[in-house]
Structures are given as C-alpha cells and as structure tokens.
Amino acid sequence: MLDATKFEKKVLDGLKSCGIEAAAISEKSPLGIAVSGGADSISLLLSLASIFDSSFLRVITLDHGIRSEEESGGDVDFVRNLCGKLGIRLYIEKIEHGKIEGLAKKSSESVEGLARKLRYEAFESFIQNENLLALCLAHNQNDQCETLLMRFLQGSGCEGMGGIEYVRGKYIRPMLEISRSEIESYLSLKNQSWRTDATNSDTHYLRNRVRNILVPLLDENFPGWQKAVLLGGKKSRADENYFASEIESKKGSLVKSVSEGVEPKSALRGNSSLKIDRRAFYSLEPALQRRIFFDSLNQLGFGSRFPFRVFEKILTWKEEKTQKISFDKVLLSLDSDNLVIEILECEKSLENEGSYIESGFSFILKEAGDSFEIENLLVRAQKSPDSQSILLSVEKNDDGEKISFPVSLPLLVRSPLAGDEIQTSDGKSKLLSDIFTDWKIPKNQRDRILVLENLSSPSKNSLKALLAFHLAFKNWIVE
C-alpha cells in the first residue's frame, strides 16, 4: 500500500529523472508549479510543499475564461486558499471571459489549442518574472497512456508516439510514473479535497472521448494494456532520440538561411525563409526527409499543423526542374539547387476578422504560372491572351469542364470559414452560410467549396468568388 512518504519519494525521484536535484532549488532559484485545482496538480503541490520550504516554491493558476465564471472563479479561490495555508506565493492569470471561444470562431484552431497557446504564454512570463529553475506540470501516467492512444489515432510517427516529454526546456513533468489511483490515494491520506472540471465529461474533446469511452473499453477487454502502450512509447522515444542525433549531424550542411550565399530565385524578399540542398535532401531516406522538413518548419516558427499529404507531394518533385505549392502561410518552391520553405508575411492575425488560418485547405497564388491540384480540380493563374490581365482557370480533371475569369494576385484559395461574407449585385453583403442554405448544399459538402480571397486589398468585402460547380452546384463570382 502506498503511504504519503512513498508518494512524496516518487515525486522527488521524478524530479531527479527530469534533471532537477533538490540541492539546486532555493529561494533565489525557486521551483514553479502549475496548479489548476484538480487532483493531479493538488497532489503535486502538497507533495512538493512537504519536501521543500515554502519560500522555495511558486504557484501559477489560470482562469481560461471558458467555463462559467462561478466555476472557474471557484477553482482560482480554491487554489488561492490552499496556497495561503501553505504559505506559498501565488501568481494568478485571468483570460477575459469568452476571448478564447471568440478567437476559435475566427480561425480553424480549436478551443483546446488556443487555450494551450495562451496558457503557455502565461507560463513563459511566470518563468521569467520569478526566475524559476523549472516549472512543474502535473501530467501523470494515465495522461501518458491517453496521449499515446490519441496520437496513434491521429496517425503520429515516432515523433509523436514517444508520448509526453519528461523535460522540454524549463518545463518538467515529475509525475509521469505515478498513476491516477496513486494520486487519489495520496490525497485521501492527506484528507485533501480537489476540484473537478465539469468539461472533463464533455466528449466533444478528443481526450475526453479517449478517457471516457475508449479507456474503459480497453480496461474491460484488454487487461494490462497500459503496460504495453507505455513500453511502446519508451521504444519510440529511443528511436526518436537516434533520429534527432542524425538530424543534428546532417542539418548543418543541408539547411541554410536564405541570407547565406546567393538568394534562391524562388525566394520572396521580406519573408522568413530556409533553403534545403535539393540533391542532398532527395538522397535521404524518407524518415530523415520528413524530420528535416518538419524541423525546418518549426525553426521558422510555423506553429500550425502541416498536412502530411502536402509533404508527400513534395517528395514527388525529385525529377522536376521547378515546382511551387503553397499551404496556409507556407510557400514551398523548388529550383535547380534548393527546396525553399518560406513563411509568407501576408497572413492575418487571429484578432482580425476573416482570419484565414487553414480550415480544410488553403493555397496562395502569387504570380502567373502558379497552380495546385485539389480533389479533381486543377487551379492555376495565367496571363490572358493579350497579356493585359491575370485569369484564374479552374478545370475538372475528369471531364474537362472549366471556368475562367479575371483576378488580382496574390489570391488566396481556401475552404469556407465561419462568418465569411461576399458582395451581392446591389453592393451589399451576404453570409456564405446563408448562400449554402439557399442552394441546399449539404453540410458535409461545404468544406469542399473553393473560396477566393483577394489579398492585394484585404477588407470585409475581399472575397472574389465561391466555386461549387465541381459539386454540381452554382458559382458566385463578384464582377
């Protein structure tokens, strides 16, 4: 049976596994703890408070402004009262109520993803302001199992199947070897209550579906599955550590800043860019190609998900002379010497109405000759016969049906977003969602419609057209 002392020793051992020695923690170099009020973080707080002097610890708690003010405010008060009893300094970060949900409606990012982004921004400030040795996060063994299941279902490679990292910069997770049952037993021994987040039962979120539906099914039908999954994660981490060392040994000669040497003719001035040596890249094994490419995206600060199908398209360029494709704010181009990755500067921030962060698909046509294929369509920008204007041509590959009309470049071709409006013949605006309803377009078909947005003069009425002829519906083109 686990007693309180054994639990606290496991937490201390977890710190050591994360590279933190007890002797290094002090009042001038304190240890931070992220505390939500849930069982995991409360057990972490209590155990560390039993091990270290209270002056050696700092706590941060966040109100994300997603749940009711009564519930989330109650969590903050709970943490405040406990920190007061323990004599530990508390830092409270409150996000404006409804802000995250509002941002999510203007973008394709999930509420979970945006909450995480803002949470880590608060963590970074906390780490800097308090001069923390490290910030402890309370992920446990059950969280690790759930994460590994989620990443398997999402098609992750070794990079993701290693699971939650024990250490990432200043962030450490000393409880990854401790189970949820051990946590609750410890809190019972301490006669300590905790808060329960009502959204934990909301199966709208993937993690909750895994936790509340898949895990009970596995528990009932596959006893001991957790050990097997955790062992698989351990093997994947070992494999990925090897690949990481291989990337480091090759990356220096493969990947260069565009500013180093002669600027590739495919690069656009003013954008953040990296060039990858073409010949060396296409001679690598696919596993290294993928890691070099995605590592380069991360280096350029591209934080959104990049679809694997677009990466696979790049691999088919090996014998091509030149190629170009864009996705979201990433422009990829191939010339005789390099594969160039550029982060375009024309994207809009989340705060702007009409943010076009990728939702389904997103491509930018910047100059005559640019083209891309999606589903059974070939979309390309080309000069008019008299070379006086640019025409957009959209052709169905199966039967050759084609439409063509003048446009201005750069032009964004994307899937529809909530709140999109397009100009009507009388100069007013109409919601695309209302048009889809009028045309009786099924909801499961709407993400396949092409929306054309003029980037040269972004405004509320910057939509040039919506195209649905490939789905046997009409088109709407602003003259």
N, C-alpha and C positions, 0 to 999 in steps of 0.2 A: 504493500500500500504506500502511495506517495504521501509523505508528510511535507509540511511547509518548508523545512530546511532543505530537503532533497529537491523540491521545486526551485527554490532560490539558487541552489548549486547548479541546476541545469541551465538557469538563465545566465549565471556567471560563466559557465562553460561555453554558452552560446556567444557571449561577448568575446571570449578568447578565440573562438572559432572565426569570429569576424575581425580578428587582429587587434582587439582592444584589451589592453592589460589594465587591471584595476588600479595599479600604481600611477597610471597616466592621467586618471580622472581627478580633477581638483576644482577648487572654486574659480580659478582663473581659466581653466580649461574644462568646463563642465560637460556633462552628458545630457543631451536633449532627448525628450520622449514625446512622441505624438500620441495624444490621448483623445479618443472620441467619446468615451463613457461606456463603451461596450466591454464585454467580459475580457477579451484579449488584451486590450490596452490597459484596462484597470489592473489586471494581474501583473502586467509588465511594470506598471507604475509602483504597485505595492511591493513587488519583489526587489526592485532597484532601491526603493526607499528603505528597505530592510537591510540592504547590503552597504549602501553609501550614505554619507552625511547629506542632509537635505540641501546644504549650500553647494553641493557638487552636482545638483540636478536642476534642469529647467524643463518646463512642460509647455507644449503648444496644443491648443484645441481650436477647431474651426466650426463655424456655423456656415454651411454652404448656401443657405437661403433657398433650399429646395423643398424641404418638408414644412409643415405648419410652424409658425413662429413659436407656438406654445411647446411643440415637441422638441424642435431643435434648440430653442432657448432653454428648455428644461435640461437638455444634455449639457449645455455650457454651465448652467448653475450647478449641476451635479459635480462636474469636474472642478469647478471653482471651489466648492465646499470641501471636496476631498483634498485638494492641494493646500487649502488653508489649514486643514487639520494636520497635514504632513509637514507644513512649513516650507513648501516648495514654490518657487517663483513661477507664475503662470502668465503665458502670452496668449491673448485671445484674438483671433482673426475672424471678422464677420463679413461675409459677402452679401451684398444687397439682395434682399428677398426677390426672387424671380429673375435675377440677372442671368444665371446660367441657362435656365429654360428659354429665356428670350434670345440668347446667343445661339442656342441649339436650333431654334426655329429659322434663324437666318443663315444657317450653314448645314452641311451634311454631317457634322460631328454630333456624336451622341451626348446626352446629358452627362453620362458617366465619364466620357472622355474629357469634356470641358471642365467638369468638377475636378478631375485629376490634375489637369493642367494648372488651374488656379490654385489648387491645394499645394502643388509643388512650388509654385511661385512664392506662396506664403512661407513654405518651409525654407526656401533659399534665403529669404530675408531674415528669418529666425536664426538660421545657422550663422549668418554674417553678423547680425546685431549682437548675438550672445556669445560669439567666439566659441562655438561648440566644437568639442573634439569629434563628436559624431551625433547623428540623430537616429534614435532607435524607433523602428516601426514594428508593430505587433503582429505581423503575419505569422501564422502557425503552421503546423504540419498538415492540418486539414485544408488550409488555404492553398498549400503547395499542391496537394492532390487535385483540388478543384481546378487550379490553374493548368496543371498538366493535361487534365481532361479537356478543358476549354481549348487549349492550343492544339491538341490532337484534332478536335472537331473543326478547328479553323484551318487545318492543313499546314501547320508550322513544320519547319525543318528542325535540324539540331539546334539552331539558334534559339528557337522558342521552346523546344522540348526539354531544355535544361531546367525549365521552371523559373521560379522566383530566385533572384540572385541574393546570396547572403550579404554581399557587400557591393555597393555601387557608389563610388565616390565617398561622400560623407554619410551616406545612408546605410544603416546596418539593420539586420533582422536576426536578433539573437534567439528567437523562439521558434525557428523553423523545424527544430527537432522535438517540439513539445506539442502534444495533441490537445484538441479542444476539451476532451474529457478530463485531462490533467489540469487544464486551466480552471474549469468549473469546480473541480475537487479542491484546488488550492483556495479559491475564493470562498468556498463553503467553510474550509478550515479557518479562514480569516474572518468569517462572519461578515463578509463584504458583499453588498449588492452591486448590481450593474444596470446599465440602461440597455434597452433593446430597440433597435432601429426598426420602425414599422415597415420600411421599404424592403427589409430582408426577405419578406414573404412575397414580394411583387415579382412574379415570374416574367414580367416584361424584360427584366435584365437577364442576360445570359448566365452570369454567375449564379443567380438565384435559381434559374432553371436547372443548372447542373447540381446545385446543392440540394434543392428540394424535390427534384424529380429523378435525376439520373443516379445520384449517390445512393439514395435508399434502394433503388433497383439493383445496383451493384452489390450493396451490403447483403441483400436478401439472396441473390443468386450466385455471387462470386466471392465467397468468404476469403479474406486475405488479399483482396485486390490492391489495397493501398500499398502494401509492401512491394508488390510487383511494379506498380506505377512509379513509386519513389525510386526503385532501383533503376528503372528505365531512364528516369530523369538524371540520375547520377552518371549513368553511362553517356548520356547525351552531353552533359556538361564537360566530361572528359574529352569527348570527341571535339566539342566546340573550342575547348582550350587549345587543342592541337591546331585547328584551323585558324584560330586567332593568331597563333605564333607564325603560321605560314603566311598569313596576310601581311603581318608586320615585316616579314623578311622580303616580301615581293613588292609591297606597296610603294616603297620609296622610288624604285626605278620605273614603276608602272604609271603612277598617278601624279600629275603635276598641276600646279595652279596655272591658269591660262596666262597669267602675267609672266611666267617663267619661259623665256625663249620667245620665239615668234608666235604671235597670237593666231590661232587657227582661223581660217577664213569663215568657218561656220559659226564662230562665237560672236555674240552681240555685245557691243560695248555697254558698260553700266550694269551688267548682270553678274551675279556671283557664279563662277564657273570653275570646273575642273576638267582636265583633259586626261584621257586614259590611252596609253600607247596601243594603237589598233592591233598591230601584229602580235604583240605580247599577250594582249587580252584574249584574242581569239585562239591562241595556242594553249590557254589554260584549260584545266578540267572544269566542267560545268559547276561543280561545288565551289571552286575558287572564284570563277567568274561571278557567280551570284553574290558571294560575300564581298568581293572587291566593289561591285556595282552598288550594293546597298550601303556599304560602309562609306562610299563616296557621297551618296545622297545624305546620309547622316552628317557627314563632315560639312556639307553645305547648309545644314540646318533645316532640311526638309522633314518636318515632323509628322506629316500625314502618311496614311498607308499608301503604298505604291503597288499596283496590281501586278501579280506575277505574270499574267498574260502579256503585259506590255514588255516586261523583261524578256520573255520568250521570243517576242517579235524581234528584239534587238539581236538575239542570237542567230536569227536567220539572215542577218546582214553580212555575214562573213565574206561572201563573194561579191557583194555590191560595191560599186565605186563610191557613191554617195547616197545618203538616206537622211530622213528627218522625220521626227514624230514628236508630238507634244502631248502631255497629260497633266491636267491641273496646271500648276505653275512651273512644271519641269519641261524644258525643251531638250531633246536628245538629238544630236546630229552626228553624222559620220562623214569624215572626209578621207583623203588618201593616207593620212598619218594617224588620226586620232578619233576616238569616240568622245565627244564633248557633252558634258552634262551642265546645263545652265538652269539656275533658278530665276525665273522672269520677275521683273520688278513691277509688273503692271497688275499684280493681284490686289484685291481689295481686302481690307481688314475685316475681322468678324463684326466690328462695330458698325460697318457700313451696310446700308440697306441694299439688298440684292447681292450679298456676298456669294461668290460662285465657287466656294470650296467644293471640291468634287463630290457629286452625288450620282453615282452610276457611271458616267463618263464625262470627259472634259478634254477638248483639244483646242489648240490655238493655231490659226492660220496667219502667218506673219507676212508672207510675200508670195507673189505669183509663183506657182510651181509646187507650193506646199500641198500635201494631201495626206489622207489617212483613210483606213477602212474600218467600218464598224458594222457588225452583223452582215447583211448582204449589200451594203452600200459602199460606193467609192465616192468620197467627198474631196474636192480639190478646188483650189483657187487658181485661176488662169487669166491671162490677158484677153481682152476682147479682140475680135478680128482686126479692128482698127488701132489696137494697142492704146486706146484712149481711156480705158476703164478696166476694172477687175470684175470678172464674173465668177460666181460660185456655181459649180456644177455638182449635182448630186445624182448619181446613177445607180440603179439597181443592177447588181451583177447577174441576177438570174434571168431577167427578161429584157434588160437594156432600157427600161423606162427611165426617163431622165428629165430633170428640170434644171434651168439655168437662169440666173438673174444677177444684176449688178450689186456689188457690195463694196464696203470700205474695209481696209485692213489696218491694224490687226483685227481679226474676227474670232470670237470665242464660240465654239460649237459644243454644246453641253446638254445634259439632261435637265428637265424642269426642276425648279426649286419652289418651295412654298413661298407665296407672296408675289410670284412673277406676274407682271402686267405687260400688256402690249397695246400699242396705239391702235385706235379704231379709225374708220374712214372719216369720222366727224372731228378727229383731233383729240378725242377723249381717250381714256384707258380702260382696259377690261382685264380682269384676272384670268390667267390661263386656266385655273381650276374651273372657272365658270364656262370657258370655251369647251373644255374637255367634257363637262356635263352636257352642254348643248349638243355636242357632236356625238354624245353617247359612247365615249371611248372608255372601255373597261379600265378599272383602276390598275389592274396588273399589267396593262399595256402602256401606261402613261410615262413610265421611266424610259421607254424606248423612243419617245418623240425627240426630235432634234430641235433645240432652241438656239437661235443665232443671236449673239450679243455683240454690239459694236463697241470695241474697246477704245477706239480713237476719240469718242466723245461720250464717256460713261455718264449716264444720268438715269433718272427713273424711267425714261422712255427710250432706253438704249437697245431694246430688243428689236431686231430687224425682221425676224420671221420665226414661225414654228412650222416644222415639216412633219407630216404624218402620212404622206402618200404611200410610203412603204408598208404601212399597216392597213392600207385600204381606206384611209380617211383623207380629209382635205388638208390643204396647206393654208397658212395665213402669212402673207408677205406684206410688210409695210412699204408702200410706194414712196 
